[in-house]
Amino acid sequence: MSHHLHNLSHRTNRRAAVQGALGLAASITFAGRFTPGVLAQDPTSVSLALDWYPNANHAGLYLAQDRGYFEGANLALDIYTPADPAAALQTVGAGRDTFGISYHSEILFAREQEVPVVSVAALVQHPLNCLMMLADSDIETPSDLVGRVVGTAGLPSDDAYLQTMLEEDGASIDDVEVVNVGFDLLPAVLSGRADAVIGSYWTHETILAERQGSPVRYLRVEEWGVPDYYELIVAAGEDTIAEQGDAISVFLGALQQGYTDAIADPDAALEVLLAASPDLDAGVEREGLELLMPLWTSDGDVTFGTQTEERWDAFGSWMKEQRLLAEDVEIAAAWNGDLLPVSDASATPGATPAS
């Protein structure tokens, strides 16, 4: 679930060394496989702050850890869920955490508040946010909401998504009644309090609704006028990138391999995820994993982690048009594609624009 952080307080253009980082700690072979290398020094301690409790989105991360890919890269990785996940970008920007998992929009909000964080990889290539309604509803397109009630969590970004979707279909947000239901989005639509809700994840709430005997349908935001964006990203601080770029590159190589393995062996990924977080519902996470796996690489069209200038520019411009983001925020400074290992067996990531 995305959190719009109102209180969040230069890009580098370096090409990471794909081999030999940290004394030949690891390498990326031409087949795209991550392989351990020679451990030439004590492991480098790195930390990763999660965006939320462990869930199917993190399956490849935990599989990489379980299979020793970070250890093979001479990295001692600590994965944890912060007491306040909303503060993760602040700790990353301050250098107290090496990495954090966050959201495309939150990187831009953070930089607006002069928090020096940069997206170094995309974890989920497309939005998970959607407009959700009961399966037997007669709502087929956004304009069918005219005169009806739409529930939101009260986030300005969700209002902007809704407005854009309605305008794409010839209507306006003024034509609907918007009700703040907090984060009780699914209960609001299942109970009939709202005819539809925006802000739910189609990879999660759809599963919960089906299990409650009340199936739902959804309209994806990027299919109705909202520019395609990365739902989840991996962030690092500007100083960390400048000082530990090679360590970041081998970390991303290990992470790539973990997600590649998870796609090839989702049962193993689920087993490791459940071991890391035993309270998870195995059935829900299994179904969620099946929906999420294609989104990690756009059905195999791109390398895991890929980011592009086009995607960042389009979404950033839309945020400015919606007055979610100040005009002077430099979009190009918010991401860096140069640290992601590249294999000749897969699509080439879009590199950060040259300074």
N, C-alpha and C positions, 0 to 999 in steps of 0.2 A: 504494500500500500504506500503510495507516494505521500510525502509530507511537504507542504509548501512552507519553507522556512523563512519567516519574515525577519528573524533575528540573526541570521548568519553574518558574523563579523568579517614571465614572458616566454610566452611559450619558448621552449628550447627547440632547436632544429638539428638535434644530433641524431645521427644514425647509429643505432646500437650495434655493438659487436655481437653477432649472433653466435660466434664461437669464442671460447677462451675467456669469457667473463669470469671474474673472481678466480684467476689462476687456472683457467680451463676447467671451471667447476661444472660446466655443462655444454652441450652442443645441440644444434638442431640439424638433423641430417637432411639430405635432399629428398627423402621420402616423407619429410614432415614429422618424423618421430623425434620425441625428446629422449635423449640418452644421457645417463650419468657420465661424468668425466672424471678427471683426476682431482681429488680434493687437496688443494695446495695450501690451505690455511684453515683456521678455525671457522666454523659456520658463521655466517652473518645473520644476526637476529633481525627479523622483520615481523611486523604485526599487520593484521588485516581486520578492520572493524566492519562487521556485517551491517546491512541496511535494516535487518529484521531478524527474527529467530531463524535458525536453519530451516530451509524448505527446499522444494524441488529445484528452484533457481540456482541453488548452491551445490547441486549434486556433483558436478564436475570438479569443483573446488575440493570437496572432501575426498573424492576418488583420487585426485592427484596427490593429496596428502597421504592417503592410505597406501598408495602404491610407491611412495618414496620419491616422487618426482621433485619435490622441493628439497628434500634431504640430498638427493642426487645433484641438485644445483648448488649445494653448499649453503642452503638457506635453512635457518631454524625459524619456522613459521608458527606464529601464535594467531589463531582464528578465534574471534570472540564477538559476542553481541553486546554492544555498549548498553549501559543502564538507560541512556537516552540516545537511541539511534539517530535522532535528529541532529545531534552534536557531532556526528562522525566526521563531517567535512571540516569542522573547526579543528579537531585533533589532528587530522591529516595535514591541513594547511599549516598548523603550528609545528609539524614534525614529530608530534608525540605518537602518531601512528604512521606506518610506512604507506599503507594502502587503506582505502575504504570503498565499499560498494555503495553506490548512490544512484541518483537519477539524472537524466540528461538535463532537465530543467533546473535541478538543484545546483548543478555545477555553475550554471549561468547566474542563478540567484546569489550564490556564494561569492562569485567574482564581482557582482554588483556591489557587494558589501566589503570588497577588498580582501576576501579570504583567498590566498594564493593557491588554489587547487586546480588541477588539470586532469581531464579524462585521458587515460593512457590505453584504454581498451573498452570496447562495447561488449557487454555480457549478453544482453538480449537485443537483437537487431531491430525489433519492431515494438510498437506500443502494445501494452496489455490492457490499457484502459478502454472502456467501451460504454455504450448506452445499452442498458439491459432492461428487458421487459419479460413478462410471463410468456411462455411458449404459445399459449392460446390467445394472446392479445392480437388485436387487429392492427397494431402498430407495425408497419412494414418499412417505412422510411421516416426520417426525422420530421418531415412536415405533418405526419399523422399525429404529432404531439400537440398541435395547435388546440388550445382550449383545455389542455390536460395538465396534470401535476407531474413535475419531474423532481425527484429527490437528489440532493447533492450533499457532500460533506462540508459545504461552506467554503471550499477552496476557490480562490479567484481563477486558478488555472482550469478547474472543472467548468466554471461558468463560461470561460473562453472557449473550451472544447465544444460545449453545448451550443453556444452562439454560432460558432463556425459551421457546425453540422447543420443547424437549422438554416443558416443563410445559404449553404450549399444546395439546400432543397427548397429554396424559395420562401422560407419563413424567417421569423425573428425570435429572439429570446423573449421579446415583449409579448409574444403570442402565447406563451406558456406560463404556468404558475410554478415558480422555482421555490422549493421548500428545503430548508436545511434539516437533514435527518441525522446529522453527525456522521459517525462511521457505521451506523446501522443501515447500511445501504440495502443489503439483501433482505433483511426483515421488512424494510419499508415496501419493497416491491412485492414480496410474498404475501404480506398482510393486506395489500391494496391501499395502503396509505399514500403510495405514489404509483402512477401509471407506468413510470420508468425511472431508472436511476442512472446517474453517470458517476464514474469513479471506481466501479468494481473491476476486478480482473477477470477477463473471460477465460483465463486458464485456471481459475480457482473457484470463484463463486458459482459458475455453471455446474461444477462438480457437486458442490455443497447443496445446491438447489435440487439437483437430480436425486441426491440421496435423501432429501427431505420429501420427495414425492411431488415436487412442484417444479418441473423443468422450466427453464428460461431460454430465451433467444437473445441475441445481441447484435448491435451494429458497431463495427470497429471504427474508431475515431479517424484513422488514417484513410479510410475508404469514403469519408464524407467531408473532405476539405481540409482537415488538419494535416499539416506536413508530417510525413513519416519521421519518426524519431526513435532514439535508442531508449528502451524502457529502463534498463539498468546498465551502469558503466562501472569501471574500476578507476578510482581516482588516486592520484599521488600529489604531493606538494611540490611547488616549483623548486624549492631548495633541494628536496630529495631527488628530483629529476636531475638537477645540475650536478649533484654530488655522487649519486648512486645509479646513474643511468644504466650501467652494465648489470647491476643487480636487478633492476627493474626488468630488463630484457630477459634475463634467465628466469625470473619469476613468471613472466608472461608466457615464456616457452613451456614451462612446467604446467601452467594453467591451461594453455591450449591443449596439451596432451591429455590432461584430465578430462576436459570436455569432449575431446575426440573419442576417448575411451568410453565415456558415459553414453555417447550416441551409439557406439558399437555394442555396448554391453549395459543397457539400462538396469538390468536386474542387479548387477554388481554395484552400480552407482546407488541404487535405492537401498541396498543392504548397508552400504557404508553410511549413507545419510541417516538411516534409522538408528544405526549404532551411535552416531554423533548426537542425535536428538530423539531418544526413545519415546517421547510423548507424542510424536507425530502419528497421524492416522496413515497407516501404510497404504490403504486403498486409495485415499485421496491423493497422496503424494505420487503414487504410481500413475494414476490418471493424469495428474498435473504434469508429470515428467513426459508423458507421451505427447501432450500438447506443446510443451516448451521446447523439446529437443529440436524441432525444425527451425525454431526462432534463433537458436544459437549461431547458426551459419546460413540463415535464409535458405533453408532446404539444400544446403551444400553449395550455394552460389558464391559464398565468400568464406574466407578464412575466419575462424573464431577470433573475435576481438576487433575485426575490421571497423574502421571509422572513415568517413569521407567528408571532404570539404563541402560538397553539395548538400549533404544531409544537415551538417551543422549550420551552414549559412541559411538554409531554408527555414529550419525550425527557429533559429535565433531571430530571423527577420519577422517571422510570424509572431513570436513573443513580443517583439517591439511594437508591431502593429496593434496587438491586443493590449498594449500598455501594461504588460506584465513585467517588462524589462526596460531599463533606462536605455536611451538611444546611444549613450557613450560607452556601453559595454562592448569590448572587443571580442567578437565571437571566435576569431581565429586563435586567440590566446587561451581559450578554454579547453583545447584538446591538442593531443600530440600523437600522431600515428607512426612516428619514427622509431619507437622503442619496441614495437611488436615484431617478433621474429617472422620472417617470410620464408615460405617453402615453395619450391618450383612445382610442387604437386597441387597447389591450391591458388586461389585468387590472390592477387597482390593487394594488400591494404592500401588505402588512400593515405599518403603521407601528409604530414602537416605542411601547410603552405610555407614556402621559404620566407625567411625574414627579409 
